[in-house]
Amino acid sequence: MNKVKITVLKTTFDEELAKEYGAENLTACPMHTVGQVFYADYAKPDGFCDEAWKAIYQYVFALAHGAGNNVFYYGDWIRTPGVAICSCNDGLRPVIFKLEATDIPSTLDYVPIR
């Protein structure tokens, strides 16, 4: 398993839907900014939004395990193997992420019990 690079490409805000359904003074997502980079594999990176992680985790997991090397992410969705463009599931202010498979090996972060 290898790490997956996660880059924040875009933060969006749907004013029309927010006006109709959103809480007062709702703005674009405050959790992430364009250009932020995270590395992940099986665990949510520190500082990453919990809800966004739930939305993209399965793609991160697949890329971490080599799924980006075949048709899983290639052909009718993304033109480059090993890349996925995903978003969180906030319908009023979704954040768009670029996921990229890397050659950086994952390590388990655990402390043995003594």
Secondary structure, DSSP 8 states (H G I E B T S, - for coil): -EEEEEEEEEE---HHHHHHHS-TT--S-SS--TT-EEEESSS--TT--HHHHHHHHHHHHHHHTTGGGSGGGSSSS-SSTTEEEEE-S-SSS-EEEEEEEEEEE---------
